[in-house]
Amino acid sequence: VQLQASGGGLVQAGGSLRLSCAASGNIFGISEMGWFRQAPENRRELVATITNGEDIYYSDSVKGRFTISRDDAENTLYLQMNSLKSEDTADYYCRAKTRSVSGWRFYWGQGTQVTVSS
C-alpha cells in the first residue's frame, strides 16, 4: 500500500490550497483517513480526520478554515485549506488505516510542503 500526497506549495496569507492523497496497492478497504502536519522543530500534530462513516474531526487551529473530504471510489483524501495563515506553514502528511493482505494497519504518505508567506 502506498499513499501519494500532493498539492503543497507557496501561497500568500489569506490564500487557498487543496491537498490530495491517493492510496494505491492491494487495498481491501480503508477506514479512518487523516491529515497531520509538522513544522520545523515541532512535533507532528493532527489536523483533521474522516472515517468511512463520514465522522469528521478538526483541530481547533484549523476549524472553520479547512475542509477534509474523501472519494472512496478513487481511494483519495483531500484537504481544502482556505484563509491560510503563516502558522499553517508545515509539511503535511496523510495517513490511512488500510486493510490489505497484512490485515489492518496505518500507512503514511510522504510529506507535501505548504509555505504561507505573510
N, C-alpha and C positions, 0 to 999 in steps of 0.2 A: 504494500500500500504506500502510495506517495501523495503528499499534499504540495501543491504548487501555488504559492501566493504571488500576487501581482497587483499593480495599481498604485504603488507608492510613488512619491515624487516630491518636488519642491512647489510650495504654494504659499501665497501671501495670507496673512492673518485675515480671517473672515471668509476665506475661500472654501472650496469643497474638493474632496477626493472620494473615489469609490474603490475600495479594495475587493479583490476576488481571491478565492482559494478553491482550487479544483482538486478533488480527490480522484485518484485513479489506481488501478490494480485489481486484484481479485477480491472485490468487496461484496459481502453478502448483505450488509446493512450498515447504516450509520445512525447513531442515536444523537448524543449531545455534540454540538459543534460550538466553537468559540474563538474569540479574538483576544489576544494578550498583547502587551507592549512592554518594551524595555528601553528606557532612556539611558544614556551613558552614566555609569556609576550608580545606577538604580537597580532595584530588584525588578524582575518581571512581574507585571501586575495584570489582573484580569480586567478586560474592557467590557466584554459582553458575551453572553452565551444564548444559545437557542436549542431547544430539544426538538425531536421529531414530532412532538405534540404541540409545537409552536409556543411552548413556555419560554419566555424571554426574560433575561436579567441584564441590567446595565449598571455599571459602576456610577456612583454619584457624579463623578467628574465629567462624564460624557452624556448623562441622561438629558434628553431634550435636544441634543445636537447630533448624535449618532443613531443610525438605524441598522440593526442586524437583520439579515434575511437569508433564506436558503432556497435552493432549487434542487429538490431531491431527485428529479428526473435526470439532472445533469451532475449530481453529486458535487454541487458547488455552493460555497458560502460567500456571502457578501457583507461588506460594511460600508454603508454610506455615511460619510463624515462631512457635516456641514458646520459652518461658523467656527472654523478651525482656529485654534489659539496656539501661541508659541509653545505652551506647555504640553501640547499634543505631539510635539516632536519626539520621535522614538522609532525604533524598529518594531514593526508589527508582525506578530506570529499568529497563525491559525492552528487550531488543534481540533481533532475529531476523534470521537470514540467510535471505533470501527470494528465490525465483525468480519473476520477473514478466516482462512483455514486454521489460523492460530488461535481462534476464539476472539473474544472482545479485548481490545486494548486501545490506549490513546496513541495517536500519531501526531507529530508536529510537522508543520511546513517550515521552510526556510524563511527568514525574515524579509520583509519588504520595508524599505526605509521611507519614512514620512518626515519631511522637514517643513516647518511652518515659519516663515520669516515675518518679523513684526515691523 
